[in-house]
Amino acid sequence: MTGRMDAPQDRACLVGIIFFILGLGTLLPWNFFMTASMYFQGRLNTTEWSNGTVVVRKEYYFNNWMTLLSQLPLLLFTLLNSFLYQRISEAMRIAGSLVFILLLFMLTAVLVKVPMEEDRFFSITMATIWFINSFGAVLQGSLFGLVGLLPLRYSAIFMSGQGLAGTFAAVAMLLAIASDVDSETAALGYFITPCVGTLATLFSYLLLPRLEFAQFYLNRSSQYEAGTTDELLKETSAVENSKLNGHASCPVSNGGAGVGSAAEAEAEAVAEAEAGASPDGAKQAFLSLEQAESANTKSSVKEVFKKVWVMAFCVTFVFTVTLSVFPAVTVDVKTLFPGKWERFFISVCCFLMFNINDWLGRTVTTWIQWPRKDSLLFPALVVSRVVFIPLLMLCNVQSRSFLPVYFPHDAVFAVIMVFFSLSSGYFVCLSMSYAPQLVEPKDAETAGALMTFFLALGLSIGAALSFALRALV
């Protein structure tokens, strides 16, 4: 195979831009549904008058169910993807998932204009969230395996794109709120935005195989196997040619004893050469074949897990802490300054602030990788993030039943959210980037698939914990 020094250049950083867009596209479904929680709660948690007071007719706990039904299929289909990638082509998994995600976003946009009874709307929305995240899981797992074949910095670029997906959704929601149009039209425009984003993601993926730089790395394993096979065939052919040339050099005896003796002697010499040298050459060729097969044989999942288990634990724990309070707890924080600011408070201080800093945390890893992958300080810092759970629960979350409010001011909540989201993005990206470095190149795809599974596991555990933590407030 051609050495890395002979790799073509990523002209105009097109491959980097494409993987940034692909990263953004993988998390558009989750972020657009999460950021639109006010729209969904407005349609679901209708109020009525009872004995002169306004009461909610039915509490749907949309944020908790949305989080859980987003992450469970992510966990299940990430696990399923490890079987699918052997039976379904990469192009079908990635392009097919994007097409179905686009169709489901279009359905959600259409439903904005369709009047519907609350229970039915809740059921359809939850089913949409389940299926859109199922396809998202297949898409994300496939893309993590794909980006693992490229140089390390492309993993950081891909995850940076994922981090920007939330900011993209939060800005879209802010524009919808700030617009002068009615809430229904604003919501329609909001859900058309991810349709356009998903379409751009699909076109970006279709462009990727046409770029020389991407071809070089994405076809690396097949090129290696083909090169190894060619070399072995040449070596085996040389051995066979030496045998044939040996036989051809033996003259045919037609006459006197002297000539016959010379012919016999020469034939004996060739036979000795064949008996001595050729078997060694053949043996060497077969040894080379065995070594090549061993080099191309991927390690078992168990063997790969033994090498990456610390990073798997880290990514699981980071997302467990993050999803246990965001957005189920943080979305119910109320501002101390009612008025126009109240309309924007959650969109700015909860969603926009989290997503911008999460993206910054992921992006910083392009230049800074600290602590090192073999440092015990790395998992220790990851575990220390658990302190954010009580800090956020003690903010001005309303309504509450048990815990007091220690941090009522908007500014305190905003500062906590900054460090909470920065650390989340930074440690997630670092964990996902370190894992492929701990295994041989041939096992990078397995490591990527494993890490995606544990990422989904952390999201699911956090989503399940959010019910209990919200009830404890």
N, C-alpha and C positions, 0 to 999 in steps of 0.2 A: 504493500500500500504506500501511497505517496506520504511523505513525512509531513508533520504539522507545519514545518518551515515553508513548505510548498503550497500551503493553503491559500486560496484566493482571498482577496480583500472584500470586506463587507462594504460595498460601494454606497456612499451617501448614507451609511448606517441603515439601509433599508430593512435588513433582517432584524436588526434591533428594534426598529420602529414597528415592524409587523408583530414581533413577540410582545411588545408593549401593548399594542392594540388587542392581541389575543388574550393577554392577561386581564386587560380591562373588560373584555367581553365575557370572560368566565364568571365574573362576580356581578355583572349587571343585574341578573334576576334577583339575587338576594338583596342587593342594596336598594333597588328600586321599590321592591315590596316593603322593605323595612322602613325606608324613608317616607313612604306614603301612608304610614300608620295612622296619621291624623285624618286622611281621606277615608280610610276604611272604618276607623272608629266613628267618624261622622255618619256613615251610612248604616252602621250596625248598632251602636249604642244610642238608640233613639230615646228621647225623654217624654214624659207625660206628667200632668198635674195630678197630685193625690193629696187631698186634705189641705190644699193651698200651698203645697211645696212641690218643687220639681224633683222627680225621681227618675232614674234610669230604668226603662221597662225591662231590659234584660242585659246582663253583663256577659260579653262574649270572650273576654280575656284574649283579645286578638293578638297582642304582642307576644304573649307566651306561646299560643298555639302556632302562630306564624313561625316563631323561632324553632320550635320543636319539629314542625312538619317541613321546615326547610332543611334541618340538619339530619334527621333520621334517614331520608332517602339519600342524602349525601354520603352517609356512612354505609348504607346497604349497597348502593350502586358503585361506590368506590371499591368495595370488596368484590362486587360482581365484575367490575371492570378488569380485575386481574385474570378472570377467565375469558372475558369477552375479547381481550386484545389478541388472544391466540386464535380465535375463531372468526372475528370480524375485522376487516381491514381498518387501518388507522384512518384513512380518508372517509370511510363510511361512518366511523364512530364520531369523528370531529365534525365533518360537514353535516351529517345527519342530525346530530344533536343541535347544532346551530339552527338548522331549518325548523325543527320542532319548537325550540325556544322562541324563535321569531313568530311562529303561528300562535303560541300561547300568549305572548305579549300582545299580539293583535286582538286576541279574544278578550283580554283584560281591558284593552282600550275601547272595544266595542261595548262592553258591559257598563262602561261609564254612562252611556246614553240610554241604557235599558232599565226602566223602573222594575224593581224586584222586591219581593218580600224578604225581610232580613235573614231568616233562617236559610232560605234557598241561596241567597247571595253569599252568606257565610260558607255554606257547603261547597258551592262552585269555586269560591276564592281559595278555600283550603285545598281542594282537589287540584286547582291550577298551580298552587304553590308546591304541592307534592310532586307533580309531574315535571314542572319546569326545573325544579332542583334535582330531580332524578337525571334528566338529560344534562344538567349542569355538572353533576358529579362525573358522568362518563366523559364529558368534555374536559373537565379539569384534570382528571386522572390521565387521560390520553395526552394532554398538552404538557403535563409535568414530565411524562416519559419522553416526549419529543424534545423538550428544551434541555433535558439531561444529556442529550447527545452533543450539544453545542458547548463551547467554552463557558466557564463558570459565570462570567459576567452577564451572560444572557439569562441565567436563572434569576439574577437580581433584577434585571430589566423586566422580565416577565412578572415577577412579584411586585415590582414597582407599579406596573400597569394595573395589577389587581388592587393595589392600595388606592389608586386614583379612581377606581370605579365608584367607591363610596362618595368621594368628593364630587364626581360627575353627577351622581344621583341627588346629592344634597343641594348643589347649585341649581339643578333643574327644578327641585321643589321650591327653593327660594324664589326663583323667577316666576313659578306658577302662583305662589302666594302674593308676590308683589304686583302681579299683573292686574289690570282693572277689569278683566273679564269675569264672568260669573264662575263659581267654584266648579261647576260641571265641565265647562269648556277648558278651564285651567287644568283639571285632572286629565282630560282627554289629551291635551298637548303634552302633559307630563308623561303619559304612557306611550305616546307616539315616539318620544325621544329614544327609549331603549330599542324600539323597533329599528330605527335608523342605525343605532349603535351596533346591534346584532348583525344587521345587513353588512355594515362596514367590516365587522369581524370576519364574516363568511368570505367576503371578497379578498381580505388580507390573507386568509389561510390558503385560498385557491391560487394566490400569487406566489406564495412561498416556494413551491417546488420549481418554479421557473428561474429562481435566483441561483447563480453559480456557487456563492458562498454557502447557502443552505444545502444545496445538492452535495457539496463536498462532505459536510459533517453528517447529514441525515442518512447518506448512503455509505457511511464509513465502515460499518460492520460487514455489509455485503461486499464492499470493495476489498476489505481485508481477507475475507474468506475466498474470494475469487483469486486474489493475488497469491495466497498461500497454495491454493489448488494448482495454479499455473506453475509455480515453482516446483511443486512436488512432481507434477507430470513431466516437467523438463528433466528433473533429476532421474526419475524412473526411466524416461526415454533414453537418457545418456547411458544408463546401465545396460538397457536392452541393446543399444547400438554397439556398445563395447563387445557384447557377446556376438552380435552379427558380424562385426568387423573382424573379430577373432577367427570365426569360422571361414570368412571370405579370404583371409590371408593364408589359409592352408592350401598349397598347390596340389593339384591332382597328380598322382603317380602313374606314369605310362610306361616307364622303362626301367633302366638299370638299377642295380642294388644301391649305388651311391645316392641316386636321386630319391629312391624310396626311403632310405635311412634318414636323409635330410628332412623329407616330408614328415616322417614319423616323429622325428625329434621336435620339429616345429609344432606339430599337432599336440605333442605332449606338453610343450611349453605353454601353448594356448590353453590347454586343459587345466594346467596348474594355475595359470593366471585367473581362469574362470573360477576355479575351485577356491583360490585364495582371495583375489581382489573383489570380484563381482558380488559374492555374498555379503561382504562388508559394505559395499555400496548400497545393496538392496536393504540390508539391515539398517543402515543409516537413514535411508529414505523412509522406511517404515517407522523408525523412531521419530523422525521429523513429522511424519503424519500424525502419530500419536500425540506429540507435543502440541501440534497445531489444533487437534481436536480438543485437547485438554484446555488450551488457551481460549478456544471459542465456546466451550461448555460453560453455561452460566451456573453460578453457585445456587444452592437451594435457598428458598426464602428464609429458612431457619438460620443458615450460615450468614446471610446478609443481615438479618435482624440482630445477630450477636455483635455485629460491627457498628450498627447504627442505633442501638436501643436507647442510648442516652439522648440522642437528638429526637428520637421518637417520643420519649417521655417529655422532653422540653416542649415540643410543639403541641402535644396533647394538653399539658398543664397550662400553657399560655392561653389557649383557646377556651379551656374550661373556665378559667378565671374571667376572661373577657366576656364570653357569652352568658355567664351566670348573672351578670348585672346589666349588660348592654345588649339590646335596648330595653329589656323587660322592666328594669328598675329606673334607669336613667331617663326614659321617655316620660316618666310621671313626675319629674322634678318641676316645680313651679317657680316662676320668677317673683321677686318681691316688688316688681315695678309693673303693675297692670297698665293696660292701654295698648297702643300700637305695637310696642316692643313684645308684648305677650304673644302676638301672632307669629313672631319670628324667633322667639327665645329657644324653643326646642330644636328648630331647624338649624339655628346657628350654633348654640352652645352644646347641643348633644350630637347631632349628626354631622354638621359641617366641621366642627372642631375635632371630633373623633377621626373623621376620615382624612382630613388634611394632615393631622399629626401621625396617623397610622401610615399614610403614604410617605411622609418625611422619614419616619423610622425605618421603613423598608428601603428607601432610597439611600439613606446614610450608609447602609452596608456595602454599597458600591465602593466606598472609599475607606470605611472603618470596619474592621472585623475584630472586635474585642468583646469579651475575652476570647482566647483561642479555643479551638474545637476540643483540645485535650485538657483544658483547664477545669478544675472542680468549681471554680468561681462561676462558670457559666450556668450550670443547673441551679446553683445556690441563688443567683440573682433571679432566675426564672421563678423559683418557688417564692421568693420574697414578694412577688407581685400580688400575692394573696391579700396583702394589706389594703389593696384598693377596694375589696368587697365591702368591708365595714365602712370605709371612708365614704363611698358613694351611697350606701344605705342610710348614712346619717346626714345626708344632704336633705333639702326641702322636698322630699318625695311626698306627694299627696294622691290619694288619701292614705293614712297610716293608722295602725292599731296598737303597735307594741313599742317600737323604738322612738326615742326622742329625736328632735332635730338639733344637731350640734353645729351644722354648717348651713345656715339659712341663706347666706348672701350668694348672689349670682356669680360674683367674681371667684369665690372659693370653689364653687362647683366647676367653673371653667378651668381653674388651675389644676384641679384634680384630674379633669378630663384630659388635659394636655399631657400630663405625665403618664396617665393610664394608657392613652392611645399611642404615644411615642414608644413606650416600652413594649406594647403589644406588637406593633409593626416591626420593630427592630429585632426582637427575639424570635419572632416567627420566621422572618426572612433569613436570619442567621442560621437557625436550625435547619431550614430547608436547603440552604446553600452548603452547609457543612456536611450533610449526610452523604452526598455523592462523592465527596473527597475522602471518605472513610473506607470506600470500597474500590475494587478494580474497575476500570472503564467498562468492561463487559457486564458488570453488575449495576451500572448506574441507573438503568431503567427500572430494575427491580427495587433498588433503594428509593427511587422517586415514587414508585407505586406504593411502597410500604409507608413512606412519609405522608403521602396523600391520605392513606387510610387512617393513620393516627391523627392527622390534622382533622379529618372528619369525625373521628372518635371524640376528640376534645370538644369540637363544636356541639356534638350530640349530648355529651355529659353536661356541658355548660347550659345548653338549652333545657335539659331536664331539671337541673338545679335551680333555674330561674323561677320556676313555679314556687318552690319552697322559700327562696330568698325574698321574693316579692311578698309572700304571705307573712313573712317575719317582720317586715317593716312596720 
